[in-house]
Amino acid sequence: MGFLDKLFGKKEETAEVKKEELLLNFSEVPVFVDDFYKKSFSEIDKEIFSRFSEIKHLVKELELQLNELEALEIKENEGNRKLRKIVSTSKKTLINKMRVLQSKLIPVASTDFIELNSYCTNSLNLLESEINSFGRNIAYTGIVLKEPIKKLGEKINELKSVFIKTKELFDSKKGLVLFPEIKETVSGLKKTIESNADSLKLEKEILNKVSLAEKEIGFVELELKKLQNSNEVIQLNKLFEEKKNLAVQKQGMKSKLIELFYPIDKLLRVFGKMVEAKRFPLSKEEESLLVSYSSNPFIALKKDNNALTLKKFFGYIKELVLTNKISLKEKEKAKKLSVLDELIKYDFFGEVFWKFNEIEKKSIEIESKINSLDISSKMSSLNERISSFKNSKQENLRETERQQNTSKKLSFEANNSKNELEKKLSDFSGKTIVLSLKQ
């Protein structure tokens, strides 16, 4: 324990007074605020208006004193002329400045706590700062006009005292200055709560759309499954399988033809260059067919009845090889001539062309049967509907996520505004206000 504590005794710590706690629903706040404001203001309004009447009277008296001061003449030709001239100038400056101040101190015509409090605070600050600013003028004027300046000073101090007491009165209800802020915060919070309610409602509507899309997908998928197990689909699958097998056979025929041509492919190209160079004459139709055989023998064969022109080409090439107009080594020459003889004898019509036509004929028949079955279009339509519902579901899920983020943001803003409003209401009322936002 310190010396002063021993001498005077240790000061007991004052226990903090626990504020009354008040639970309010948000909907009750506007009425609570208005009622509390009116009640609290009514407790001091009579005294405030009494003080304002006093201020008004003092400001009027101040004006009269300034008029009296202005009427007093300072003879500049008597005594210390220089000093009296300074005093005369100071007097004029003082009166001008005091009149400006006096006009600013005229009380406002209002019954509003905020305006009255603001006027009182501003006037007190103005009075103190202005008097300090022209203190020299007061001092100089008082050299010659001591008694009038003394009376003026007393009037100013009297006015200042009333302002201080009035301000203390306002300070006793200082929480009321939060009234407009609270109104604004309540309005903002109300809008946020309404926006959040709309957002949650929209979120629920979008989720309902997702649920409906899921049900539709389930219904259509069930319908598709039934269709897939029907006799029509079994028949359709068989047709597709046949179509696939025929395509394989068709490709096999093409590969077979390419294999037949492969050993003499080089000779065919050499022959083509000789024809192109006009070293071996052919008709225009034959030239066109030769080009076709070199690029796509399968299509060329379809144009060449019984492959007669093709075998003529083989005969021409054989003759060119035998006469050495197409030069080959002896061993290779013998092989190529043998292949050419086989191709000249080969039944292209029976082994390739006719078989290929049969495959094509069957393919056309199967395609016709597939097209005649309505099941294919039904399945396609159902798959399209499933795809459409899935796309709709995904879009609504994305929209749900966006809406949930909006709701979270609005909920966060509402909670922050609620905390802010609780603090303002507590400071406003002197109680611990706890708000509930439940509707």
Beta strands, then each sheet from edge to edge (+ up, - down):
strand 1: 21-25
strand 2: 432-436
sheet 1: 1+ 2+
end
